[in-house]
Every structure is written in C-alpha cells, then in structure tokens.
Amino acid sequence: MLKEKAIENKILATSFKKGLCPFVRKPAANCFCIKMGSQDIEKTVYFCGQYFEACEIYKTIYLEGNGG
C-alpha cells in the first residue's frame, strides 16, 4: 500500500512539473479529459494543461485529498 502511494505521488509530481494537471493520468469521473465531448475540448486543453490550478474540479479533488 505504501509503495503504491509513493508511485502515485511520483506520477502526480511528474505531471505537475510538465505543466499538466496531476489528475490527467488518474482522472476523476467528472474530469474534462474523461468527457472529451465537443463542448469540453477547449476546457480540457485549458484546465488539463498549465491552468489546472484554476479548475474547479482540480480544486475539489485537491482539497479533498489534503484535508480541506
């Protein structure tokens, strides 16, 4: 269990350094990159890229994971 968590943290850190939302590799069911409908493409490019910290979905997931 600890090894899995360490691997997951490394993946998230790598995504963060590349300017991608850390949840692109392991997205939630409501993430834009999961839906990818024609209305979500612009949001996916914007929020799953370098502006992920402005995404309400990211904020919700991040806060839940950090006791917020």
C-alpha positions, 0 to 999 in steps of 0.5 A: 500500500505504501509503495503504491502511494509513493508511485502515485505521488511520483506520477502526480509530481511528474505531471505537475512539473510538465505543466499538466494537471496531476489528475490527467493520468488518474482522472476523476469521473467528472474530469474534462479529459474523461468527457472529451465531448465537443463542448469540453475540448477547449476546457480540457486543453485549458484546465488539463494543461498549465491552468489546472490550478484554476479548475474547479474540479482540480480544486475539489479533488485537491482539497479533498485529498489534503484535508480541506 
